[in-house]
Amino acid sequence: MKRIEPFLALALAGAIIAAAVAAPWLRFVLTIALAKGIAVMGILLLLRAGQVSFGHALYIAFGAYTVAFLAPRVGDAAVLLPLAAIGAGALGLLIGLFVTRYRQIFFGMLNLAMSMVFYSLLEKLYALTKGSDGIRVEIMPVAGQALDRIAYEWTIFGIALALAFALALLLRLYLASPMGEALAGIKTRETRLEFMGVPARGVLLSAYVLSAMVGGLGGALIALTSRHVTPLLAYWTSSGELVFIAILGGAGGVLGPFMGAIAYELIRVYAAASFADAWQMILGAALLLVILFAPGGLWGMAARAVGGRGR
């Protein structure tokens, strides 16, 4: 499958660009999908260790609000993106020191609790966050260049696509490294890992901080794209979306989060437009079909199809 990934990556990039050019309204949907795919890569890291976070939307919201708060002062998207990632990483380190003591359902539910606490703060501190009204993010320069709306949207789309592939490559290298192998050891034989002198908690904490950073980066991209930030970004349903996308895309390869995110956003857009009262049911049916007939997710289906043709 590793040999197939570069081919699928190029095919996916070409399809995304072609869709954005052919249907300009899809540019917004695809940028949001790429941002969520970046965030879901953090879920993929934790899944390698056998852990699932049901509250990772916390870091998406933190990254988005970092952009909303700092935009009037910094005023440059190229500066806000790394600031959001670093800030989310610092928060992930603080929370991770506590939650990485636990495993399985306790790990997942503690993350959910942290996310809901953050959501409540965003709702209640109206003077600072504007509550459920949210904060509007204005169009800003990118790397010092002032842009009109169309040029700005294309630029953010290009940044999201470039970051998606750069981070996918880095994640692939990370998972193939000794740290990535140690993550898999946590899932299978954590006690044996400790006997070998490898601190399992330190390995998981490192992965958790990285997952928080990519979550913050995804949240910053969402804020720059939608240009409106609300507390709903931290709500439990947003965390559920990330887990949904991870299952839909498949955890077998680094392209799975992006395949899942694009499929999720497209199904939601078309289902909401055609069946306004039943789009959640359509999403649930799509996930059920994947679980029943394609346990490897969309990535597994694509890898088998391309691998079969190659043979």
C-alpha positions in Angstrom: 0.0 0.0 0.0 2.9 2.3 0.6 3.8 2.2 -3.1 0.2 3.1 -4.0 0.0 6.2 -1.7 2.0 8.6 -4.0 -0.2 7.6 -7.0 -3.4 8.1 -5.0 -2.1 11.4 -3.6 -1.5 12.8 -7.0 -4.8 11.6 -8.3 -6.6 13.1 -5.3 -4.8 16.4 -5.7 -5.7 16.5 -9.3 -9.4 15.7 -8.6 -9.6 18.4 -5.9 -8.1 21.1 -8.1 -10.2 20.1 -11.1 -13.4 20.2 -9.0 -12.5 23.6 -7.6 -11.9 25.0 -11.1 -14.9 23.4 -12.7 -17.3 24.4 -9.9 -16.0 27.6 -8.0 -18.7 27.2 -5.3 -17.0 23.9 -4.3 -13.8 25.8 -3.5 -15.2 26.6 0.0 -16.5 23.1 0.6 -13.1 21.5 -0.4 -11.1 24.0 1.7 -13.2 23.1 4.8 -12.8 19.4 3.9 -9.0 19.8 3.7 -8.9 21.6 7.0 -10.9 18.9 8.7 -8.7 16.2 7.0 -5.7 17.9 8.6 -7.4 17.8 12.0 -8.4 14.1 11.6 -4.8 13.2 11.0 -4.4 13.9 14.7 -7.1 11.3 15.4 -5.2 8.9 13.1 -2.1 9.3 15.3 -4.0 8.4 18.4 -5.7 5.5 16.7 -2.3 4.0 16.0 -1.9 3.8 19.8 -5.4 2.3 20.1 -6.9 5.4 21.7 -9.8 7.5 20.4 -10.4 11.1 21.5 -14.1 12.1 21.6 -13.2 15.7 22.3 -10.6 16.7 19.7 -12.8 19.5 18.4 -11.4 21.4 21.4 -8.2 22.0 19.4 -10.1 23.0 16.3 -12.0 25.6 18.3 -8.8 26.8 20.0 -7.1 27.3 16.6 -10.1 29.1 15.2 -10.5 31.4 18.2 -6.7 32.1 18.1 -7.2 33.5 14.6 -10.3 35.4 15.6 -8.6 37.0 18.6 -5.3 37.8 17.0 -6.4 38.8 13.5 -7.0 42.5 14.5 -3.5 42.7 16.0 -1.5 40.5 13.7 -3.5 40.8 10.5 -1.6 38.2 8.4 -2.8 34.7 7.7 0.7 33.4 7.2 1.6 34.4 10.8 -1.7 33.3 12.4 -1.5 29.7 11.1 1.7 28.8 12.9 0.6 30.7 16.0 -2.6 28.7 16.1 -0.7 25.4 15.8 1.8 26.4 18.5 -0.9 27.6 20.8 -2.9 24.4 20.3 0.2 22.3 20.9 0.8 24.1 24.2 -2.8 23.5 25.3 -2.4 19.9 24.2 0.7 19.5 26.3 -1.1 20.8 29.4 -4.2 18.6 28.9 -2.1 15.7 27.7 -0.1 15.5 30.9 -3.4 14.5 32.6 -5.3 12.5 30.0 -2.4 10.3 28.8 -2.5 8.7 32.2 -5.6 6.9 31.1 -6.5 4.5 28.3 -9.5 3.4 26.2 -12.9 4.8 27.2 -11.5 6.9 30.0 -9.1 8.6 27.6 -11.9 9.3 25.1 -14.4 10.6 27.7 -11.8 12.8 29.5 -11.1 14.5 26.2 -14.8 14.9 25.7 -15.2 16.5 29.1 -12.3 19.0 28.4 -13.9 19.9 25.1 -17.3 20.6 26.7 -15.7 22.7 29.4 -14.1 24.8 26.7 -17.4 25.0 24.9 -19.1 26.3 28.0 -16.5 28.9 28.6 -16.9 30.2 25.0 -20.6 30.4 25.5 -20.6 32.1 28.9 -17.7 34.6 28.5 -19.8 36.8 26.2 -17.8 40.0 26.7 -14.7 38.2 25.4 -16.1 35.6 22.9 -19.5 37.2 21.9 -21.1 33.9 23.0 -23.2 32.0 20.4 -23.1 35.1 18.1 -19.5 34.3 17.4 -16.7 36.5 16.1 -16.4 37.5 12.4 -12.9 37.2 10.8 -12.2 39.8 8.1 -10.3 39.1 4.9 -6.6 39.8 5.7 -3.3 39.9 3.9 -1.4 36.7 3.3 2.4 37.0 3.6 2.0 40.8 3.4 0.0 40.7 0.2 -3.4 42.4 0.2 -5.9 40.3 -1.8 -9.5 40.7 -3.0 -12.1 38.1 -2.0 -11.6 35.7 -4.9 -7.8 35.8 -4.8 -8.0 35.4 -1.0 -10.2 32.3 -1.3 -8.0 30.7 -3.9 -4.9 31.5 -1.8 -6.4 29.9 1.4 -7.5 26.9 -0.8 -3.9 26.6 -2.1 -2.4 26.9 1.4 -4.8 24.2 2.7 -3.9 21.8 -0.1 -0.2 22.4 0.3 -0.4 21.9 4.1 -2.5 18.8 3.6 0.1 17.1 1.5 3.1 18.3 3.4 1.6 17.2 6.7 0.5 13.8 5.2 4.1 13.2 4.2 5.5 14.1 7.6 2.9 11.9 9.3 3.8 9.0 7.1 7.5 9.4 8.0 6.5 9.8 11.7 4.5 6.6 11.7 7.3 4.7 10.0 9.8 6.0 12.6 10.7 4.3 15.9 8.2 6.7 17.6 5.5 5.5 15.3 6.3 1.9 15.9 6.3 2.6 19.7 2.7 4.0 19.2 1.6 0.7 17.7 3.3 -1.0 20.7 1.0 0.9 23.1 -2.0 -0.6 21.3 -0.7 -4.2 21.4 1.8 -4.7 24.2 2.2 -1.6 26.4 3.7 -3.5 29.3 6.3 -5.1 27.0 7.2 -1.6 25.7 7.9 -0.5 29.3 10.0 -3.5 30.0 12.1 -2.5 26.9 12.8 0.9 28.5 10.5 2.9 26.3 8.2 5.2 28.3 4.8 4.5 26.9 3.2 7.6 28.4 5.9 9.9 26.9 5.3 8.3 23.5 1.6 8.8 23.7 2.0 12.4 25.0 4.2 13.3 22.1 1.6 12.0 19.7 -1.1 13.8 21.6 0.7 17.1 21.3 1.2 16.6 17.6 -2.5 15.7 17.2 -3.4 18.9 19.1 -1.1 21.0 16.8 -2.7 19.7 13.6 -6.1 20.2 15.1 -5.3 23.8 15.9 -4.0 24.3 12.3 -7.2 22.8 10.9 -9.2 25.1 13.1 -7.2 28.1 11.9 -7.9 27.2 8.3 -11.6 26.8 9.0 -11.7 30.3 10.6 -9.8 31.8 7.6 -12.2 30.1 5.2 -15.6 30.5 6.9 -14.6 33.9 8.4 -17.0 33.3 11.3 -16.0 31.5 14.5 -18.6 30.2 17.0 -18.5 28.0 20.1 -20.2 25.2 18.1 -16.7 24.4 16.8 -15.9 22.9 20.3 -19.3 21.1 20.8 -19.4 17.3 21.1 -21.0 16.9 17.7 -18.0 18.5 16.1 -15.8 16.0 17.8 -18.1 13.3 16.6 -17.6 14.6 13.0 -13.9 14.0 13.3 -14.4 10.4 14.5 -17.0 9.9 11.7 -14.5 11.1 9.1 -11.7 8.9 10.5 -13.9 5.8 10.2 -15.3 6.8 6.8 -11.8 7.5 5.3 -10.0 4.6 7.0 -7.0 4.6 9.3 -4.8 2.4 7.0 -3.1 5.3 5.2 -2.4 9.0 5.6 -4.8 9.9 2.7 -7.7 8.3 4.6 -8.6 11.5 6.6 -8.8 13.6 3.4 -10.8 11.0 1.5 -13.2 10.8 4.4 -13.4 14.6 4.9 -14.1 15.3 1.2 -16.7 12.5 1.0 -18.3 13.7 4.3 -18.6 17.3 3.2 -19.9 16.5 -0.3 -22.5 14.0 1.0 -23.6 16.6 3.6 -23.9 19.4 1.1 -25.8 17.4 -1.4 -28.0 15.6 1.1 -28.9 18.8 2.9 -29.8 20.5 -0.4 -31.9 17.5 -1.6 -33.3 16.1 1.7 -33.2 18.9 4.2 -35.0 16.9 6.9 -33.1 13.6 6.4 -29.5 14.5 5.6 -28.3 13.1 9.0 -29.9 9.8 8.1 -28.1 9.7 4.8 -24.8 10.4 6.5 -25.5 7.6 9.0 -26.4 5.2 6.2 -23.2 6.0 4.3 -21.1 5.3 7.4 -23.1 2.1 8.1 -22.4 0.9 4.5 -18.7 1.6 4.9 -18.5 -0.3 8.2 -20.4 -3.3 6.8 -18.8 -3.6 3.4 -15.5 -1.7 3.6 -14.0 -1.9 7.1 -10.8 -0.3 5.7 -12.8 2.8 4.7 -12.5 4.7 1.5 -8.7 4.4 1.7 -8.9 0.6 1.8 -11.3 0.6 -1.1 -9.1 2.8 -3.2 -5.9 0.9 -2.3 -7.5 -2.4 -3.3 -8.8 -1.0 -6.5 -5.5 0.4 -7.6 -3.6 -2.6 -6.3 -5.8 -5.0 -8.2 -5.3 -3.1 -11.4 -1.6 -3.1 -10.9 -1.5 -6.9 -10.4 
